Amino acid sequence: MTFHLAEILDELGSIHEPDSDADPTWCARWGSSANVVKESLLRARDDINWAFARIREGTYGNCVGCGNEIELRKLEAVPWSKLCVVCQEESDQHQQVENRFLEL
């Protein structure tokens, strides 16, 4: 996780004001996707920091949805996972329903 966090922080370091829209350097690099990329990096940074906090608390690896252990395979793939596979699927389905509703 530390490696991923270092990469994210390095990339975010070129943003002068993290809460503003992407600056011209970012727009030149990422084009019209600059703000989406920036938001994705900020979200990943927050997720990784949250995982480190859970490690300190001793709750890392437990699903925040049901409290069960998150499968090791999933944590190896995405170390900052918050949800087990079952809860993630339920969350994804819920998000799909919300998205369809918003499209109406």
N, C-alpha and C positions, 0 to 999 in steps of 0.2 A: 504494500500500500504506500509505503514511503516513496518508492520510485515513482508511482503514478502521481502522488501529491506533488513531488518536486517538478515533474513535467508540467503539471497544470499551473502551479505557481509561476513557473518560468514563463509560460505562455501568457498568463494573466498579467505578468509584470509589465507588459507593454501597454496596458490600459492605464491611462492617467487617473481616471476617476471610475472606480469599479461600479458605481451606481448609475453612471450615465450610459448613453448609447456608445457603441464602439467608435473609437476615434478614427481619423483618416488612414492611419497606418493599417489598422485592422481592416477597414473597408477595402483598402488596396489589396490586402492579402486574401481576404475571404469573400470579397464582393458583396452581393446582396444578402449573403448568409451570415455576415459578420455578427449581427446581434444574436442570432440563433446559436452560433458557435460560442459566443461569449456567455450566454445564459447556460448553455450546456456545461461549459467548463466551471462556471460558478457553482452550479448544482453538484457537479462531481466533487469539487473541492469541499463543499459543505458535507456531502455524504461521507467522504473519507475522514474528515475531522470528526464527524459524528461517530464513525466506527472506532476511531482512536479513543473517544470518550467512553464508549461502551466497553472497550478493552480495559480501561482504567477502572470502570465500575464493576467489572467482572460479569457483564451481561452480553458480551460479544458472542455471536453465534446463535443467539436465541431470537426467534421470530418475534417481531413486535406486534404481530397480529394475533397469534395463538399461543405464543410462549414456548412452543416446541423448538427443538434444535433445528437449525438450518443445515441441510445436507452439506457434507464436506465438499462434494463435487461442485456445488453451487458457490460455496465460499472460496474455493480455489479459483474458480472462473471470475467471480466478482466479489472480492474480499469485503466490500462495503455493503453487501446485501443486507437488507432489513427484514425481508420476508422469506419464508420457506416457499417451496414450489407451489403448494396448494394455495396459500394465501396470496402469492403473486399472481396466480391464474385468476383468482377471484377479483383481485384488484384490477387486473387488466380487463376483465369482462365488464366490471363496473365502469371503468374509464371509457370503454367502447360504447356503452349505452349512453353515458353522458355526452360523448362526442356526437353520436347520432342525434341526440336531442337538441344539441346546440346548432346542428346543421339545419334543423327545421325552420 
